[in-house]
Amino acid sequence: MTRLPEEVHYNKAFGWAAKDSSGVLSPFNFFTRETGEKDVTFKVLYCGICHSDLHMVKNEWGNSIYPLVPGHEIVGEVTEIGCKVQKFKAGDRVGVGCMVGSCHSCDNCINNLENYCPKMIFTYGTKYYDGAVTHGGYSNTMVVDEHFVVSIPENLPLDATAPLLCAGITVYSPLRFYGLDKPGLRVGVVGLGGLGHLAVKFAKAMGTNVTVISTSPSKQKEALENLGADSFLVSRDQDQLQAGIGTLDGIIDTVSTQHPLLPLLGLLKSHGKLVILGIPGKPFELQVFPLIQGRKLIGGSMIGGMKETQEMIDFAAEHNIKTDIEVIAMDYVNTAIDRLLKGDVKYRFVIDIGNTLRPSS
């Protein structure tokens, strides 16, 4: 039986929430559970705005529960730990990404793939074990099982690290899993947004030769000079597509709008891999012959397990990988969401929760 939040939650908290499918966020008071024996409680300092937040606040995926406090790119400072917590102490710099629970017993969980657990609990907008709805990082505090908390190294700035907990692991995991992390391989990155710019940074740090593939010629200077890509291909230019046929070992496709896959498959060498990370509103049209002709693969990927997420953060610290961000105040969030819908951000909004979130009356 589902219990009321006030029956299972004890500590007062505050944040901003969407109250309905209009997607407009406003101040909201709620409760969090007390710190359990395996829980880490931390003060939220920064939270990134992910494109998923836009879908969720407007219920575009049909599974939103209101009131909804978004945010799954969360960093902060530990304020309290449970008696059985072993990895963290008060004052530690920590982060939480897209999930806060899983079954811990299925094959996926046993193999450090909690992100594919059938009972995985998302950081916000889903029912927790106690029946209460989870609330995300557009709030002042989080209480999370230590298994789903990562440590943030001292040399990483918290604000630019927050988006790594979703966007970062989303591109890092497929590079590793599909073997596109070997020095000298030629890797394409489709789209130069929040995911794409991080894919370029991680792929370059792994030693690969990176080609940015975009519909916008205007992004060439940014890709080559600021992000360090090795080459740039305009996907609407037939001459450039023709010249690029059979040149790439793999492609990380970060675009979430409808776009043709056939030209991308043509860019792959035999045995090449096209990895899709975006979620278009309509199904792709897929022609099988180009796959058969070169023994090519189309795959997907969704975030990563907790072990791999910590590995990604440590890799970012070692290679000085940070998200390109625009830091905003909490009360700017609705404007930021409107801008994000228009692609008007370079490349990720991050909310300064610690300095700008104020309790509501």
Solvent accessible surface area in square Angstrom, and as a share of the most:
residue,aa,sasa,rsa
1,M,222,0.99
2,T,83,0.48
3,R,109,0.40
4,L,107,0.53
5,P,63,0.40
6,E,101,0.45
7,E,91,0.41
8,V,9,0.05
9,H,20,0.09
10,Y,128,0.49
11,N,64,0.33
12,K,171,0.72
13,A,3,0.02
14,F,44,0.18
15,G,2,0.02
16,W,32,0.11
17,A,0,0.00
18,A,0,0.00
19,K,91,0.38
20,D,73,0.38
21,S,64,0.41
22,S,64,0.42
23,G,5,0.05
24,V,91,0.52
25,L,3,0.01
26,S,38,0.24
27,P,59,0.37
28,F,39,0.16
29,N,77,0.39
30,F,17,0.07
31,F,74,0.31
32,T,15,0.09
33,R,43,0.16
34,E,96,0.43
35,T,31,0.18
36,G,28,0.27
37,E,83,0.37
38,K,107,0.45
39,D,11,0.06
40,V,0,0.00
41,T,17,0.10
42,F,0,0.00
43,K,99,0.42
44,V,1,0.01
45,L,38,0.19
46,Y,43,0.16
47,C,0,0.00
48,G,0,0.00
49,I,2,0.01
50,C,9,0.05
51,H,69,0.31
52,S,28,0.18
53,D,0,0.00
54,L,2,0.01
55,H,38,0.17
56,M,18,0.08
57,V,0,0.00
58,K,62,0.26
59,N,53,0.27
60,E,98,0.44
61,W,104,0.36
62,G,60,0.58
63,N,87,0.45
64,S,18,0.12
65,I,60,0.31
66,Y,61,0.23
67,P,52,0.33
68,L,2,0.01
69,V,0,0.00
70,P,0,0.00
71,G,0,0.00
72,H,16,0.07
73,E,0,0.00
74,I,0,0.00
75,V,0,0.00
76,G,0,0.00
77,E,77,0.35
78,V,3,0.02
79,T,78,0.45
80,E,93,0.42
81,I,60,0.31
82,G,7,0.06
83,C,116,0.69
84,K,109,0.46
85,V,16,0.09
86,Q,164,0.73
87,K,121,0.51
88,F,17,0.07
89,K,132,0.56
90,A,66,0.51
91,G,43,0.41
92,D,30,0.16
93,R,47,0.17
94,V,0,0.00
95,G,0,0.00
96,V,0,0.00
97,G,9,0.09
98,C,10,0.06
99,M,7,0.03
100,V,8,0.04
101,G,0,0.00
102,S,2,0.01
103,C,40,0.24
104,H,91,0.41
105,S,79,0.51
106,C,32,0.19
107,D,111,0.58
108,N,45,0.23
109,C,12,0.07
110,I,117,0.60
111,N,94,0.48
112,N,63,0.33
113,L,69,0.34
114,E,4,0.02
115,N,3,0.01
116,Y,89,0.34
117,C,8,0.05
118,P,116,0.73
119,K,145,0.61
120,M,24,0.11
121,I,14,0.07
122,F,85,0.36
123,T,2,0.01
124,Y,10,0.04
125,G,3,0.03
126,T,37,0.21
127,K,97,0.41
128,Y,27,0.10
129,Y,132,0.50
130,D,33,0.17
131,G,14,0.14
132,A,3,0.02
133,V,30,0.17
134,T,15,0.09
135,H,34,0.15
136,G,0,0.00
137,G,0,0.00
138,Y,0,0.00
139,S,0,0.00
140,N,37,0.19
141,T,23,0.13
142,M,11,0.05
143,V,16,0.09
144,V,1,0.01
145,D,28,0.15
146,E,22,0.10
147,H,66,0.30
148,F,1,0.00
149,V,4,0.02
150,V,3,0.02
151,S,51,0.33
152,I,6,0.03
153,P,36,0.23
154,E,142,0.64
155,N,90,0.46
156,L,2,0.01
157,P,54,0.34
158,L,22,0.11
159,D,36,0.19
160,A,8,0.07
161,T,0,0.00
162,A,0,0.00
163,P,0,0.00
164,L,0,0.00
165,L,3,0.01
166,C,11,0.07
167,A,0,0.00
168,G,0,0.00
169,I,3,0.01
170,T,13,0.08
171,V,0,0.00
172,Y,0,0.00
173,S,11,0.07
174,P,0,0.00
175,L,1,0.00
176,R,77,0.28
177,F,159,0.66
178,Y,34,0.13
179,G,23,0.22
180,L,5,0.02
181,D,20,0.10
182,K,107,0.45
183,P,107,0.67
184,G,59,0.57
185,L,46,0.23
186,R,86,0.31
187,V,0,0.00
188,G,0,0.00
189,V,0,0.00
190,V,12,0.07
191,G,14,0.13
192,L,4,0.02
193,G,31,0.30
194,G,13,0.13
195,L,35,0.17
196,G,0,0.00
197,H,0,0.00
198,L,0,0.00
199,A,1,0.00
200,V,0,0.00
201,K,42,0.18
202,F,0,0.00
203,A,0,0.00
204,K,70,0.30
205,A,32,0.25
206,M,14,0.06
207,G,36,0.35
208,T,5,0.03
209,N,46,0.24
210,V,0,0.00
211,T,8,0.05
212,V,0,0.00
213,I,1,0.00
214,S,9,0.06
215,T,63,0.37
216,S,35,0.22
217,P,86,0.54
218,S,99,0.64
219,K,76,0.32
220,Q,80,0.35
221,K,139,0.59
222,E,21,0.09
223,A,0,0.00
224,L,58,0.29
225,E,120,0.54
226,N,100,0.51
227,L,16,0.08
228,G,33,0.32
229,A,8,0.07
230,D,68,0.35
231,S,39,0.25
232,F,25,0.10
233,L,17,0.08
234,V,14,0.08
235,S,29,0.18
236,R,182,0.67
237,D,49,0.25
238,Q,129,0.57
239,D,117,0.60
240,Q,64,0.29
241,L,17,0.08
242,Q,125,0.55
243,A,84,0.65
244,G,9,0.09
245,I,96,0.49
246,G,34,0.33
247,T,45,0.26
248,L,4,0.02
249,D,30,0.16
250,G,0,0.00
251,I,0,0.00
252,I,0,0.00
253,D,0,0.00
254,T,14,0.08
255,V,38,0.22
256,S,45,0.29
257,T,91,0.53
258,Q,86,0.38
259,H,30,0.13
260,P,95,0.60
261,L,7,0.04
262,L,80,0.40
263,P,47,0.30
264,L,7,0.03
265,L,2,0.01
266,G,27,0.26
267,L,1,0.01
268,L,3,0.01
269,K,74,0.31
270,S,75,0.48
271,H,110,0.49
272,G,1,0.01
273,K,56,0.24
274,L,0,0.00
275,V,0,0.00
276,I,27,0.14
277,L,17,0.08
278,G,10,0.10
279,I,116,0.59
280,P,22,0.14
281,G,85,0.81
282,K,148,0.63
283,P,121,0.76
284,F,49,0.21
285,E,155,0.70
286,L,88,0.44
287,Q,107,0.48
288,V,87,0.50
289,F,137,0.57
290,P,22,0.14
291,L,31,0.16
292,I,123,0.63
293,Q,133,0.59
294,G,8,0.08
295,R,174,0.64
296,K,30,0.13
297,L,98,0.49
298,I,53,0.27
299,G,20,0.19
300,G,42,0.40
301,S,25,0.16
302,M,82,0.37
303,I,15,0.08
304,G,2,0.02
305,G,0,0.00
306,M,20,0.09
307,K,136,0.58
308,E,36,0.16
309,T,8,0.05
310,Q,48,0.21
311,E,77,0.35
312,M,0,0.00
313,I,0,0.00
314,D,67,0.35
315,F,24,0.10
316,A,0,0.00
317,A,14,0.11
318,E,136,0.61
319,H,72,0.32
320,N,99,0.51
321,I,8,0.04
322,K,65,0.27
323,T,6,0.03
324,D,45,0.23
325,I,43,0.22
326,E,58,0.26
327,V,67,0.39
328,I,12,0.06
329,A,36,0.28
330,M,2,0.01
331,D,108,0.56
332,Y,73,0.28
333,V,0,0.00
334,N,45,0.23
335,T,63,0.37
336,A,0,0.00
337,I,7,0.04
338,D,75,0.39
339,R,51,0.19
340,L,24,0.12
341,L,91,0.45
342,K,165,0.70
343,G,58,0.56
344,D,72,0.37
345,V,24,0.14
346,K,114,0.48
347,Y,17,0.07
348,R,18,0.06
349,F,1,0.00
350,V,0,0.00
351,I,0,0.00
352,D,20,0.10
353,I,4,0.02
354,G,26,0.25
355,N,96,0.49
356,T,41,0.24
357,L,12,0.06
358,R,154,0.56
359,P,90,0.57
360,S,39,0.25
361,S,150,0.97
